[in-house]
């Protein structure tokens, strides 16, 4: 069997971290799961972070926060959850390395940067330390031109 590319390990962490990212949005967003699902979908559309085919319901959003749901979560939902969490005055932080990888991956997917240093400098100050290593890995993954 051939050895996998280094990005495969990073992307696997991202997929494992996506449910926790959605879970943070469920825990910290203001409202019940139905309202938070609506906010997520509408924000994705307005902020041009993706085009959900339909607005998910609260049960779907809750299902996406289950640890085994990583492969089921659409990228627009994760990107939007990261977008909203990063702007919160409560200054939430990722709770694990996998979740930090998901945050860093979404950060790079949500904005355009010329280099790793400008991507890191644009992070809110409270996230620079927790996302330093994951952001480096996300940058390497991005430079590998992963098509997902």
N, C-alpha and C positions, 0 to 999 in steps of 0.2 A: 504494500500500500504506500502511496506517496505521502510525503509530509505535507501538512496543510500550511497555508500561508499564515503569518502571524496575526493578520487581521481577523482570522476566523475566531481566535480566542477572544478578542475584544468584542466582536459582534455578538458572540454567544453571551457575554456578560451583559451587553445592551439588552438583548431579548429577555434575559432573566430579570433585569432591573426594571423593565417597562411596567409590570404589574405594580411594583412599589411606587413608581412615579404616579400612576393613576390612583393608587391608594392614598397618596399624599393629597392629591386634588380632592378626593372624596372626604378626607379627614379635615382639611383646612378650608375648603371652599364653603361659602355661606349658602346653605340650602340643603334640601334633601337630594337624593340621587337623581330624581327626575329633573329637577331644576339644574343641577350641576351638569347633567348630560346635555341639556339644551344649551347652557352657557358654553360648554366645550365645543359643540358643533357650530353654533353661531359665531363664536370667536374664530374658529378655524376658517370659516367662510370670509368673515370681514377682514381678518388679519392676513388672509391669503396664505394660510399654513396648510391648506388642503381643501378638498371639496368632498365632504361626506355625502354619500349617495342618499342617505337618510339620517335623520337625527336619532341617535340611539336612545333607548329608554333607560330608566334607572337600573333595571335588572341587568341589562347589558353592561352598563358602566361598572356595577358591582362585580359582575363576572370577570371583567377585564382586570380587576384588582386582585384576583386569585393568583397565587404563585405560579400555577401551571399555565396561565393564560398568555404568556409572552408572545407566542407565535400568532395568537388570534387578534392582538391589538393592532388596529390600523395605525400607520405612521402619523396620520393627521392628528389622531387623538393624543398620542404621546407628545408630539411636537407642541400641540396646543396646551396640554397640561404643564409642560415645562415652561412655556411662554408665560402662562398665568402664575405659576408658582414663583418664578424668578422675580416677578413684579410685586409680589405680596409684601406688605409692610412687616409682616411677622417674620420675614427672612428665614423661611424654612431651609433645611439642609437635607441632602440625601442621607439615608440611614445605613447604607451599606455600599461596598465597592461596586457591586452590580448596578445599584440604583444610581450611583455617581456616574458610572459609564453611560447610563441611559440619559442622564441630564446633560452630560458633555456632548454626546452624540446629537441630541436634539438642539443644543445651543448652536452647534456648527451647521445643522440643517436649517435652522431658522434665520440665520443671518449670513452675510457674505463677508469674508475676511481675506486679506491678502497673505497673512502669515499667522503662525501660531501665537506669536507675541501680541499681535493686535487682538486676536480672539480672546486671549487671557486678560488683557488690559480692559476689554469691554465688559467683562463679567462684573457684577456687583461685588464690592469688596468682601462681603461675607462668604462668597462662593469661591474666591480665588484659591484659598488653601485647600478646601475639600475637593475642588475639581482640578487641581494642578496636574496630577498624574493622569487622571482619566481624560482630561482635555488633550494632553500630549498624545495619548493612545488614539483618541478620536481624530486628531489631526493626521496622524499616520494612516489611519483607516481611510480618511477622506482623500489623502494624497494617493492612496492605492486605487482610487476611482471605483470603489465598490458600487455596484449598480443594484440598488434595492428600492 
